[in-house]
Amino acid sequence: MTYFEIFSLPPKLQIDTVALEKAFYKLSREFHPDRFASKPAAEQAEATEKSSLLNDAYRALRDPIRRTEYLLELEGVELEEQSVKATESARASGTEKKQIVPADLLEEAFELNMALEEMKMAKQMGDDDPQLRKDLEAAKTNFTGMLDASGKELESHWTKWDAAVDANDDAAKSAAKDEMVALLNRRSYLRNLVRDVNAALE
């Protein structure tokens, strides 16, 4: 069963999170391992497995980003930035994981990387450049704002996806899917930039 099916939900992205929570607690009581304490070992194991799956499903569906990623996984999409294979491959080869740089961020990312290198060199020399620190704080604010805005933009793609599901329109579903993939990769890249700035400012 998919996470959506566990809660008797269609594969849509706009969901009633209050109803989801109520359904979760109802099912949690139903499958709680303590209720099967006196049952045969096979039934206990099945209850534990169902309870674990239920928890995983709830955690994924209540989080907007994870819900979107999960639906895309069901659609056969493996997001590059979140790809476990990409992470493992990079670790095995001792290289950095490939990052998809959104075209509109190329220049800003380049300037940020230059500033990060300057900060690294300054730290190695025991210096603290107030202006450089100020520039990095400004960059952090800028990229954090972009990250927040991308969350709102994602919701507009949910509307397109859900409408396409209702209309059984494969072309519209494919278009919405492509837009969500691009936006999630952009979010991931922005999140990494903010992380790098935070590390440099420590």
Backbone as ProteinMPNN parsed JSONL, in Angstrom:
{"seq_chain_A": "MTYFEIFSLPPKLQIDTVALEKAFYKLSREFHPDRFASKPAAEQAEATEKSSLLNDAYRALRDPIRRTEYLLELEGVELEEQSVKATESARASGTEKKQIVPADLLEEAFELNMALEEMKMAKQMGDDDPQLRKDLEAAKTNFTGMLDASGKELESHWTKWDAAVDANDDAAKSAAKDEMVALLNRRSYLRNLVRDVNAALE", "coords_chain_A": {"N_chain_A": [[0.837, -1.201, 0.0], [0.402, 2.281, -0.698], [1.451, 5.318, 0.953], [-0.623, 7.126, 0.774], [-2.824, 5.483, 0.308], [-2.985, 4.105, 2.712], [-4.225, 5.913, 4.37], [-6.58, 6.154, 3.049], [-6.621, 8.048, 1.008], [-6.677, 9.994, -2.043], [-4.082, 10.184, -4.607], [-3.079, 12.982, -4.128], [-1.933, 16.378, -3.528], [-2.889, 18.473, -2.003], [-4.08, 18.267, 1.052], [-6.237, 17.559, 3.873], [-4.886, 18.301, 6.732], [-5.656, 18.208, 9.389], [-7.677, 16.285, 9.439], [-6.105, 14.197, 8.61], [-4.419, 13.859, 10.814], [-6.277, 13.04, 12.762], [-7.128, 10.615, 11.654], [-4.733, 9.257, 11.76], [-4.276, 8.943, 14.56], [-6.461, 7.354, 15.19], [-5.964, 4.996, 13.696], [-3.537, 4.361, 14.834], [-4.199, 3.556, 17.411], [-5.601, 1.278, 16.748], [-3.662, -0.412, 15.618], [-1.737, -0.585, 17.561], [1.044, -2.095, 19.09], [0.781, -3.017, 21.774], [-1.797, -3.898, 22.028], [-1.701, -6.339, 20.96], [-0.271, -7.955, 22.551], [-0.886, -10.4, 23.803], [-1.288, -12.031, 21.723], [-0.451, -14.455, 19.094], [3.02, -14.791, 18.037], [3.39, -14.183, 15.321], [1.227, -12.508, 14.704], [1.798, -10.4, 16.404], [4.185, -9.479, 15.295], [3.251, -8.629, 12.81], [1.539, -6.567, 13.567], [3.373, -4.781, 14.667], [4.84, -4.168, 12.399], [2.879, -2.936, 10.809], [2.275, -0.751, 12.413], [4.697, 0.634, 12.357], [4.868, 1.265, 9.627], [2.644, 2.892, 9.412], [3.429, 5.077, 10.999], [5.585, 6.021, 9.463], [4.215, 6.754, 7.143], [2.521, 8.782, 8.071], [4.363, 10.726, 8.978], [5.516, 11.421, 6.541], [3.356, 12.379, 4.957], [2.295, 14.52, 6.409], [4.133, 16.505, 6.229], [4.703, 19.094, 4.036], [6.773, 19.307, 2.014], [8.037, 16.8, 2.078], [5.839, 15.233, 1.455], [5.363, 15.978, -1.179], [7.752, 15.129, -2.363], [7.52, 12.397, -1.895], [5.227, 11.701, -3.418], [6.233, 12.229, -5.953], [8.212, 10.292, -6.03], [6.597, 8.029, -6.168], [5.731, 8.409, -8.697], [7.88, 7.685, -10.109], [10.036, 9.378, -10.116], [13.324, 10.332, -9.342], [14.74, 12.456, -7.361], [17.545, 14.419, -7.942], [19.111, 15.815, -6.012], [18.213, 14.709, -3.624], [18.775, 12.125, -3.944], [19.626, 8.96, -2.834], [21.347, 7.21, -4.016], [23.062, 8.963, -5.373], [24.27, 10.232, -3.238], [25.582, 8.077, -1.968], [27.286, 7.287, -4.025], [28.931, 9.528, -4.3], [30.137, 9.533, -1.802], [31.541, 7.126, -1.889], [33.375, 7.601, -3.915], [34.715, 9.703, -2.916], [34.146, 12.257, -3.664], [32.362, 15.409, -4.075], [28.8, 15.52, -3.819], [26.915, 15.713, -6.775], [25.493, 18.773, -7.743], [22.629, 20.405, -8.868], [22.623, 23.363, -10.471], [20.456, 25.995, -10.515], [19.681, 27.938, -13.365], [19.09, 30.704, -13.061], [20.361, 31.309, -10.742], [23.047, 31.153, -11.06], [24.942, 33.336, -11.273], [24.699, 34.643, -8.771], [25.315, 32.537, -7.069], [27.938, 32.046, -7.821], [29.197, 34.42, -6.984], [28.72, 34.221, -4.261], [30.188, 31.919, -3.61], [32.755, 32.86, -4.065], [32.943, 34.76, -2.031], [32.709, 33.078, 0.162], [35.077, 31.638, -0.05], [36.882, 33.686, 0.42], [36.259, 34.254, 3.073], [37.006, 31.869, 4.253], [39.776, 31.897, 3.826], [40.416, 34.169, 5.297], [39.788, 33.332, 7.871], [41.687, 31.334, 8.201], [43.924, 32.861, 8.371], [43.511, 34.083, 10.69], [42.022, 36.392, 10.721], [39.233, 38.717, 10.807], [36.873, 39.852, 8.76], [34.813, 42.464, 8.819], [33.151, 43.645, 6.837], [32.958, 41.629, 4.931], [31.695, 39.684, 6.433], [29.289, 40.985, 6.841], [28.361, 41.093, 4.202], [27.961, 38.366, 3.727], [25.966, 37.827, 5.566], [23.914, 39.296, 4.42], [23.623, 37.906, 2.039], [22.739, 35.482, 3.025], [20.235, 36.227, 4.079], [18.97, 36.924, 1.695], [18.96, 34.462, 0.223], [17.528, 32.856, 1.996], [15.076, 34.115, 1.903], [14.375, 33.527, -0.744], [14.11, 30.795, -0.484], [11.9, 30.556, 1.219], [9.967, 31.722, -0.438], [9.869, 29.85, -2.463], [8.5, 27.783, -1.308], [5.871, 28.696, -1.197], [5.411, 28.912, -3.91], [5.457, 26.276, -4.63], [3.022, 25.351, -3.727], [1.251, 26.29, -5.64], [1.777, 24.608, -7.719], [0.842, 22.261, -6.651], [-1.897, 22.655, -6.857], [-2.224, 22.581, -9.631], [-1.41, 19.932, -10.13], [-3.318, 18.406, -8.646], [-5.677, 19.149, -9.924], [-5.186, 18.077, -12.434], [-5.126, 15.366, -11.809], [-7.803, 14.978, -11.057], [-8.996, 15.491, -13.51], [-7.974, 13.48, -14.943], [-5.843, 13.92, -16.671], [-3.136, 13.231, -18.349], [-1.095, 14.655, -19.662], [-1.147, 17.169, -18.428], [-0.563, 16.386, -15.846], [2.048, 15.475, -16.187], [3.336, 17.856, -16.901], [2.982, 19.381, -14.553], [4.374, 17.784, -12.809], [7.02, 17.98, -13.798], [7.494, 20.675, -13.264], [7.391, 20.698, -10.481], [9.555, 19.059, -9.831], [11.724, 20.588, -10.792], [11.468, 22.805, -9.116], [11.814, 21.694, -6.547], [14.438, 20.788, -6.72], [15.652, 23.254, -6.977], [15.003, 24.367, -4.472], [16.478, 22.648, -2.84], [19.078, 23.271, -3.607], [19.206, 25.961, -2.816], [18.873, 25.626, -0.08], [21.246, 24.331, 0.547], [23.046, 26.394, -0.013], [22.4, 28.255, 1.979], [23.061, 26.731, 4.197], [25.853, 26.537, 3.802], [26.625, 29.202, 4.104], [25.887, 29.658, 6.77], [27.68, 27.936, 8.023], [30.081, 29.172, 7.391], [29.839, 31.538, 8.789], [30.0, 30.81, 11.4]], "CA_chain_A": [[0.0, 0.0, 0.0], [1.111, 3.555, -0.66], [1.11, 6.116, 2.136], [-1.942, 7.718, 0.543], [-3.826, 4.422, 0.457], [-3.11, 3.781, 4.143], [-5.197, 6.859, 4.935], [-7.715, 6.217, 2.115], [-6.544, 9.336, 0.31], [-6.236, 9.938, -3.44], [-2.697, 10.672, -4.742], [-3.118, 14.428, -4.324], [-1.005, 17.09, -2.654], [-3.612, 19.338, -1.07], [-4.822, 17.369, 1.933], [-6.717, 18.091, 5.147], [-3.929, 17.778, 7.707], [-6.366, 17.937, 10.649], [-8.308, 14.976, 9.242], [-4.999, 13.222, 8.551], [-3.986, 13.603, 12.192], [-7.326, 12.247, 13.429], [-7.063, 9.262, 11.099], [-3.496, 8.654, 12.259], [-4.451, 8.5, 15.946], [-7.433, 6.255, 15.182], [-5.268, 3.807, 13.21], [-2.472, 4.049, 15.799], [-4.816, 2.758, 18.48], [-6.002, -0.003, 16.165], [-2.502, -1.266, 15.347], [-0.708, -0.465, 18.597], [1.577, -3.411, 19.473], [0.317, -3.44, 23.103], [-3.085, -4.589, 21.872], [-1.433, -7.685, 20.436], [0.706, -8.568, 23.465], [-1.251, -11.785, 24.13], [-1.518, -12.739, 20.463], [0.709, -15.222, 18.609], [4.171, -13.987, 17.614], [3.204, -13.718, 13.936], [0.306, -11.365, 14.738], [2.525, -9.307, 17.051], [5.137, -8.949, 14.312], [2.469, -7.929, 11.781], [1.055, -5.319, 14.165], [4.538, -3.898, 14.789], [5.163, -3.719, 11.044], [1.837, -1.996, 10.383], [2.434, 0.462, 13.219], [5.879, 1.322, 11.836], [4.497, 1.803, 8.316], [1.706, 3.981, 9.673], [4.217, 6.222, 11.47], [6.335, 6.538, 8.308], [3.249, 7.387, 6.242], [2.049, 10.03, 8.683], [5.461, 11.697, 8.958], [5.724, 11.873, 5.16], [2.221, 13.12, 4.408], [1.984, 15.764, 7.128], [5.141, 17.495, 5.847], [4.423, 19.477, 2.633], [7.872, 19.001, 1.098], [8.202, 15.341, 2.029], [4.66, 14.707, 0.757], [5.598, 16.213, -2.605], [8.837, 14.227, -2.774], [7.009, 11.018, -1.887], [4.357, 11.525, -4.578], [7.097, 12.163, -7.13], [8.84, 8.965, -5.991], [5.582, 7.102, -6.677], [5.649, 8.654, -10.134], [9.123, 7.218, -10.722], [11.041, 10.455, -10.154], [14.373, 10.297, -8.326], [15.307, 13.799, -7.308], [19.008, 14.33, -7.918], [19.689, 16.306, -4.765], [17.831, 13.842, -2.513], [19.058, 10.755, -4.342], [20.502, 8.174, -1.965], [22.4, 6.683, -4.896], [24.021, 10.037, -5.628], [25.012, 10.431, -1.99], [26.468, 6.927, -1.763], [28.297, 7.321, -5.076], [29.868, 10.6, -3.963], [30.897, 9.097, -0.626], [32.438, 6.044, -2.302], [34.44, 8.134, -4.76], [35.4, 10.78, -2.204], [33.868, 13.536, -4.319], [31.152, 16.067, -3.615], [27.611, 15.115, -4.561], [26.547, 16.619, -7.87], [24.417, 19.701, -7.45], [22.043, 21.048, -10.038], [22.578, 24.803, -10.226], [19.427, 26.674, -11.315], [20.295, 28.933, -14.256], [18.924, 32.068, -12.571], [21.168, 31.488, -9.539], [24.455, 30.956, -11.393], [25.785, 34.491, -10.954], [24.688, 34.862, -7.322], [26.027, 31.416, -6.447], [29.36, 32.258, -8.088], [29.656, 35.497, -6.104], [28.708, 33.697, -2.898], [31.323, 31.003, -3.451], [33.966, 33.699, -3.966], [32.93, 35.345, -0.689], [32.973, 31.987, 1.105], [36.509, 31.351, -0.132], [37.565, 34.796, 1.109], [36.046, 34.066, 4.508], [37.831, 30.72, 4.645], [41.171, 32.356, 3.873], [40.54, 35.12, 6.405], [39.792, 32.544, 9.107], [42.978, 30.637, 8.284], [44.938, 33.86, 8.743], [43.128, 34.644, 11.985], [41.401, 37.704, 10.532], [37.772, 38.78, 10.731], [36.548, 40.985, 7.887], [33.43, 42.869, 9.13], [32.379, 43.874, 5.616], [32.711, 40.313, 4.337], [30.676, 39.054, 7.285], [28.035, 41.691, 6.546], [27.941, 40.647, 2.866], [27.47, 36.993, 3.844], [24.674, 37.899, 6.268], [22.952, 39.783, 3.426], [23.398, 36.796, 1.109], [21.919, 34.505, 3.753], [18.872, 36.763, 4.11], [18.467, 36.843, 0.327], [18.686, 33.071, -0.147], [16.466, 32.371, 2.875], [13.844, 34.659, 1.34], [14.072, 32.727, -1.943], [13.692, 29.48, -0.012], [10.524, 30.717, 1.707], [9.105, 31.995, -1.596], [9.711, 28.619, -3.25], [7.475, 26.979, -0.641], [4.566, 29.21, -1.653], [5.293, 28.578, -5.332], [5.178, 24.842, -4.712], [1.583, 25.152, -3.514], [0.542, 26.532, -6.902], [1.953, 23.393, -8.514], [-0.067, 21.266, -6.076], [-3.22, 22.911, -7.445], [-2.179, 22.068, -11.01], [-1.342, 18.476, -10.07], [-4.592, 17.864, -8.172], [-6.665, 19.361, -10.992], [-4.86, 17.113, -13.491], [-5.56, 14.05, -11.318], [-9.275, 14.972, -11.158], [-9.369, 15.475, -14.929], [-7.287, 12.331, -15.56], [-5.113, 14.535, -17.781], [-1.743, 12.809, -18.218], [-0.194, 15.716, -20.129], [-1.111, 18.191, -17.374], [0.152, 15.776, -14.717], [3.468, 15.456, -16.55], [3.832, 19.243, -16.839], [3.04, 19.76, -13.137], [5.45, 16.978, -12.22], [8.297, 18.589, -14.21], [7.636, 21.951, -12.55], [7.682, 20.403, -9.071], [10.926, 18.532, -9.769], [12.637, 21.729, -10.953], [11.378, 23.656, -7.931], [12.409, 20.989, -5.412], [15.895, 20.837, -6.898], [16.033, 24.641, -6.676], [14.931, 24.485, -3.01], [17.592, 21.909, -2.264], [20.294, 24.049, -3.858], [19.142, 27.134, -1.947], [19.093, 25.157, 1.29], [22.683, 24.077, 0.668], [23.732, 27.69, 0.032], [22.17, 28.807, 3.319], [23.89, 25.911, 5.102], [27.273, 26.913, 3.623], [26.815, 30.534, 4.693], [25.834, 29.488, 8.225], [28.94, 27.299, 8.438], [31.155, 30.17, 7.251], [29.643, 32.598, 9.785], [30.192, 30.29, 12.763]], "C_chain_A": [[0.877, 1.259, 0.0], [0.699, 4.291, 0.614], [-0.276, 6.745, 1.983], [-3.037, 6.687, 0.79], [-4.033, 4.037, 1.913], [-4.161, 4.666, 4.794], [-6.418, 7.053, 4.024], [-7.784, 7.564, 1.408], [-6.175, 9.124, -1.151], [-4.815, 10.485, -3.532], [-2.666, 12.159, -5.098], [-2.241, 15.104, -3.284], [-1.672, 18.055, -1.684], [-4.482, 18.427, -0.196], [-5.215, 18.098, 3.218], [-5.832, 17.511, 6.248], [-4.571, 17.49, 9.069], [-7.032, 16.571, 10.578], [-7.249, 13.872, 9.202], [-4.551, 12.854, 9.961], [-4.995, 12.74, 12.942], [-7.28, 10.799, 12.966], [-5.833, 8.525, 11.621], [-3.683, 8.121, 13.679], [-5.44, 7.337, 16.046], [-6.747, 4.946, 14.776], [-4.149, 3.384, 14.172], [-3.006, 3.194, 16.933], [-5.15, 1.353, 17.99], [-4.815, -0.968, 16.006], [-1.432, -1.231, 16.439], [-0.263, -1.85, 19.071], [1.072, -3.923, 20.824], [-0.997, -4.209, 23.033], [-2.9, -6.031, 21.419], [-0.463, -8.469, 21.332], [0.403, -10.041, 23.758], [-1.513, -12.636, 22.881], [-0.283, -13.546, 20.065], [1.795, -14.301, 18.058], [3.992, -13.412, 16.217], [2.298, -12.489, 13.895], [0.976, -10.152, 15.381], [3.484, -8.636, 16.054], [4.413, -8.146, 13.245], [1.978, -6.583, 12.308], [2.19, -4.3, 14.279], [4.9, -3.308, 13.43], [4.159, -2.686, 10.554], [1.958, -0.67, 11.127], [3.605, 1.294, 12.711], [5.572, 1.983, 10.496], [3.57, 2.999, 8.465], [2.448, 5.238, 10.112], [4.988, 6.867, 10.32], [5.41, 7.318, 7.381], [2.801, 8.736, 6.79], [3.128, 11.109, 8.639], [5.655, 12.279, 7.556], [4.59, 12.778, 4.691], [1.917, 14.425, 5.137], [2.966, 16.877, 6.763], [4.981, 17.837, 4.364], [5.514, 19.083, 1.641], [8.043, 17.493, 0.954], [7.034, 14.687, 1.285], [4.853, 14.829, -0.754], [6.67, 15.262, -3.134], [8.343, 12.792, -2.868], [6.12, 10.758, -3.104], [5.185, 11.412, -5.855], [7.828, 10.821, -7.194], [7.875, 7.92, -6.544], [5.459, 7.21, -8.198], [6.945, 8.274, -10.86], [10.219, 8.258, -10.811], [12.043, 10.253, -9.023], [15.06, 11.642, -8.352], [16.81, 13.726, -7.101], [19.591, 14.718, -6.564], [19.383, 15.386, -3.582], [18.211, 12.39, -2.773], [20.056, 10.065, -3.412], [21.666, 7.618, -2.788], [23.479, 7.73, -5.133], [24.89, 10.286, -4.403], [26.03, 9.323, -1.782], [27.608, 6.92, -2.777], [29.367, 8.364, -4.764], [30.749, 10.183, -2.786], [31.942, 8.053, -1.014], [33.633, 6.578, -3.103], [35.222, 9.273, -4.086], [35.196, 12.136, -2.84], [32.613, 14.16, -3.715], [29.98, 15.618, -4.466], [27.252, 16.182, -5.597], [25.379, 17.507, -7.448], [23.943, 20.347, -8.742], [21.906, 22.532, -9.728], [21.512, 25.435, -11.114], [20.064, 27.818, -12.1], [20.216, 30.347, -13.696], [19.748, 32.35, -11.312], [22.672, 31.413, -9.812], [25.342, 32.106, -10.927], [25.871, 34.713, -9.447], [25.452, 33.764, -6.592], [27.534, 31.572, -6.635], [29.935, 33.311, -7.136], [29.708, 35.012, -4.656], [29.91, 32.791, -2.658], [32.647, 31.759, -3.338], [34.074, 34.282, -2.552], [33.236, 34.282, 0.369], [34.455, 31.617, 1.126], [37.322, 32.437, 0.597], [37.454, 34.637, 2.617], [36.909, 32.921, 5.035], [39.299, 31.125, 4.794], [41.402, 33.305, 5.046], [40.613, 34.378, 7.736], [41.134, 31.851, 9.303], [44.084, 31.584, 8.74], [44.61, 34.521, 10.079], [42.497, 36.013, 11.9], [39.874, 37.582, 10.565], [37.414, 40.04, 9.957], [35.08, 41.361, 8.113], [32.566, 43.057, 7.879], [32.014, 42.561, 4.942], [31.623, 39.579, 5.113], [29.296, 39.674, 7.006], [27.47, 41.245, 5.188], [27.348, 39.238, 2.923], [26.129, 36.959, 4.569], [23.578, 38.336, 5.298], [22.61, 38.673, 2.435], [22.501, 35.743, 1.751], [20.46, 34.945, 3.78], [18.21, 36.624, 2.744], [18.065, 35.414, -0.036], [17.594, 32.452, 0.733], [15.11, 32.855, 2.376], [13.415, 33.877, 0.104], [13.536, 31.35, -1.544], [12.241, 29.524, 0.463], [9.552, 30.912, 0.544], [8.861, 30.724, -2.404], [8.668, 27.7, -2.631], [6.083, 27.395, -1.078], [4.339, 28.844, -3.125], [4.931, 27.11, -5.507], [3.688, 24.575, -4.573], [0.793, 25.379, -4.795], [0.657, 25.312, -7.817], [1.085, 22.25, -7.979], [-1.443, 21.397, -6.722], [-3.288, 22.35, -8.862], [-2.201, 20.539, -11.026], [-2.71, 17.886, -9.704], [-5.687, 18.01, -9.23], [-6.441, 18.36, -12.12], [-5.274, 15.703, -13.1], [-7.076, 13.926, -11.458], [-9.728, 14.834, -12.61], [-8.794, 14.268, -15.663], [-6.513, 12.778, -16.814], [-3.613, 14.229, -17.624], [-0.747, 13.891, -18.626], [-0.039, 16.798, -19.059], [-0.376, 17.665, -16.149], [1.656, 15.805, -14.97], [4.08, 16.844, -16.443], [3.987, 19.687, -15.391], [4.188, 19.039, -12.438], [6.815, 17.597, -12.54], [8.554, 19.889, -13.449], [8.01, 21.712, -11.091], [9.109, 19.883, -8.9], [11.928, 19.681, -9.839], [12.651, 22.588, -9.69], [12.007, 22.989, -6.71], [13.935, 20.96, -5.516], [16.429, 22.243, -6.593], [16.048, 24.855, -5.16], [16.131, 23.823, -2.343], [18.894, 22.69, -2.425], [20.34, 25.277, -2.943], [19.419, 26.752, -0.495], [20.58, 24.896, 1.547], [23.479, 25.386, 0.752], [23.61, 28.313, 1.426], [23.006, 28.049, 4.352], [25.359, 26.315, 5.036], [27.572, 28.286, 4.254], [26.822, 30.437, 6.219], [27.149, 28.904, 8.754], [30.086, 28.313, 8.416], [31.06, 31.241, 8.343], [29.864, 32.124, 11.211], [31.538, 30.744, 13.333]], "O_chain_A": [[1.944, 1.292, 0.613], [-0.279, 3.926, 1.266], [-1.011, 6.878, 2.961], [-4.056, 6.99, 1.411], [-5.143, 3.678, 2.306], [-4.902, 4.219, 5.669], [-7.192, 7.993, 4.204], [-8.858, 8.141, 1.235], [-5.445, 8.188, -1.476], [-4.376, 11.187, -2.621], [-2.286, 12.545, -6.203], [-1.851, 14.493, -2.289], [-1.089, 18.415, -0.662], [-5.49, 17.889, -0.654], [-4.615, 19.105, 3.595], [-6.009, 16.361, 6.649], [-4.094, 16.634, 9.814], [-6.968, 15.79, 11.528], [-7.466, 12.764, 9.692], [-4.33, 11.682, 10.265], [-4.618, 11.82, 13.668], [-7.378, 9.873, 13.771], [-5.882, 7.325, 11.889], [-3.3, 6.989, 13.975], [-5.28, 6.448, 16.882], [-6.925, 3.917, 15.427], [-3.853, 2.196, 14.306], [-2.364, 2.237, 17.365], [-5.002, 0.373, 18.719], [-4.944, -2.172, 16.227], [-0.345, -1.782, 16.263], [-1.1, -2.685, 19.416], [0.945, -5.133, 21.01], [-1.274, -5.063, 23.875], [-3.826, -6.839, 21.486], [0.087, -9.496, 20.933], [1.322, -10.84, 23.941], [-1.905, -13.799, 22.973], [0.798, -13.353, 20.621], [1.517, -13.169, 17.662], [4.397, -12.279, 15.954], [2.557, -11.545, 13.149], [0.755, -9.017, 14.96], [3.579, -7.411, 15.981], [4.9, -7.099, 12.818], [1.996, -5.583, 11.59], [1.998, -3.111, 14.023], [5.22, -2.125, 13.312], [4.538, -1.68, 9.955], [1.767, 0.398, 10.546], [3.515, 2.52, 12.643], [5.967, 3.124, 10.257], [3.69, 3.989, 7.745], [2.137, 6.337, 9.655], [5.045, 8.091, 10.207], [5.76, 8.393, 6.894], [2.714, 9.716, 6.05], [2.851, 12.261, 8.305], [5.922, 13.471, 7.4], [4.837, 13.826, 4.095], [1.342, 15.34, 4.549], [2.672, 18.055, 6.962], [5.111, 16.953, 3.517], [5.219, 18.586, 0.554], [8.176, 16.976, -0.155], [7.222, 13.703, 0.571], [4.548, 13.905, -1.508], [6.523, 14.67, -4.204], [8.694, 12.061, -3.793], [6.241, 9.718, -3.751], [4.881, 10.602, -6.731], [8.039, 10.275, -8.278], [8.277, 7.033, -7.296], [5.131, 6.243, -8.885], [7.091, 8.507, -12.06], [11.22, 8.054, -11.498], [11.654, 10.027, -7.877], [15.858, 11.935, -9.242], [17.288, 13.049, -6.191], [20.463, 14.027, -6.036], [20.18, 15.284, -2.649], [17.996, 11.525, -1.924], [21.181, 10.529, -3.232], [22.806, 7.563, -2.328], [24.67, 7.42, -5.099], [26.093, 10.521, -4.517], [27.191, 9.581, -1.461], [28.747, 6.593, -2.444], [30.56, 8.115, -4.94], [31.952, 10.445, -2.774], [33.076, 8.084, -0.537], [34.751, 6.075, -2.985], [36.238, 9.741, -4.6], [35.968, 13.064, -2.598], [31.895, 13.521, -2.945], [30.121, 15.366, -5.663], [27.285, 17.381, -5.323], [24.402, 17.035, -6.866], [24.735, 20.772, -9.582], [21.159, 22.916, -8.828], [21.642, 25.418, -12.338], [20.88, 28.571, -11.569], [21.167, 31.117, -13.834], [19.825, 33.493, -10.863], [23.478, 31.588, -8.899], [26.361, 31.89, -10.271], [26.951, 34.939, -8.902], [26.152, 34.029, -5.615], [28.314, 31.273, -5.73], [31.007, 33.127, -6.56], [30.631, 35.352, -3.915], [30.569, 32.886, -1.623], [33.547, 31.346, -2.607], [35.15, 34.297, -1.955], [33.932, 34.552, 1.348], [35.017, 31.32, 2.18], [38.3, 32.15, 1.286], [38.419, 34.853, 3.349], [37.469, 33.003, 6.128], [39.97, 30.747, 5.754], [42.441, 33.257, 5.705], [41.393, 34.738, 8.618], [41.656, 31.785, 10.416], [45.043, 31.18, 9.397], [45.333, 35.403, 10.543], [42.439, 36.73, 12.899], [39.31, 36.504, 10.377], [37.624, 41.156, 10.434], [34.189, 40.65, 7.647], [31.395, 42.677, 7.862], [30.901, 42.397, 4.442], [30.748, 38.939, 4.531], [28.284, 38.976, 6.946], [26.264, 41.046, 5.042], [26.357, 38.948, 2.253], [25.256, 36.159, 4.231], [22.46, 37.823, 5.337], [21.455, 38.517, 2.04], [21.617, 35.185, 1.101], [19.557, 34.144, 3.537], [17.04, 36.254, 2.644], [16.966, 35.18, -0.539], [16.821, 31.617, 0.265], [14.122, 32.121, 2.413], [12.23, 33.598, -0.078], [12.629, 30.814, -2.18], [11.45, 28.636, 0.146], [8.457, 30.348, 0.535], [7.78, 30.537, -2.964], [8.022, 26.925, -3.337], [5.216, 26.55, -1.303], [3.225, 28.511, -3.53], [4.189, 26.748, -6.42], [3.15, 23.678, -5.223], [-0.229, 24.728, -5.015], [-0.253, 25.021, -8.592], [0.647, 21.383, -8.736], [-2.073, 20.404, -7.087], [-4.276, 21.725, -9.248], [-2.912, 19.926, -11.822], [-3.197, 16.976, -10.374], [-6.515, 17.117, -9.41], [-7.401, 17.852, -12.699], [-5.72, 14.927, -13.945], [-7.579, 12.902, -11.92], [-10.711, 14.153, -12.905], [-9.076, 14.05, -16.841], [-6.528, 12.116, -17.851], [-2.915, 14.893, -16.858], [0.313, 14.031, -18.016], [1.066, 17.283, -18.813], [0.349, 18.408, -15.489], [2.439, 16.123, -14.075], [5.201, 17.001, -15.959], [4.994, 20.296, -15.029], [4.877, 19.607, -11.591], [7.665, 17.724, -11.658], [9.681, 20.169, -13.041], [8.839, 22.427, -10.529], [9.788, 20.23, -7.934], [12.866, 19.744, -9.045], [13.707, 23.042, -9.248], [12.669, 23.659, -5.917], [14.634, 21.091, -4.511], [17.512, 22.4, -6.028], [16.983, 25.449, -4.623], [16.719, 24.365, -1.407], [19.707, 22.762, -1.503], [21.382, 25.594, -2.369], [20.115, 27.468, 0.225], [21.102, 25.201, 2.62], [24.459, 25.479, 1.492], [24.582, 28.826, 1.98], [23.581, 28.647, 5.261], [26.031, 26.426, 6.062], [28.627, 28.494, 4.854], [27.656, 31.053, 6.882], [27.658, 29.324, 9.794], [30.945, 28.318, 9.298], [32.077, 31.787, 8.771], [29.912, 32.936, 12.135], [31.874, 30.404, 14.468]]}, "name": "protein", "num_of_chains": 1, "seq": "MTYFEIFSLPPKLQIDTVALEKAFYKLSREFHPDRFASKPAAEQAEATEKSSLLNDAYRALRDPIRRTEYLLELEGVELEEQSVKATESARASGTEKKQIVPADLLEEAFELNMALEEMKMAKQMGDDDPQLRKDLEAAKTNFTGMLDASGKELESHWTKWDAAVDANDDAAKSAAKDEMVALLNRRSYLRNLVRDVNAALE"}
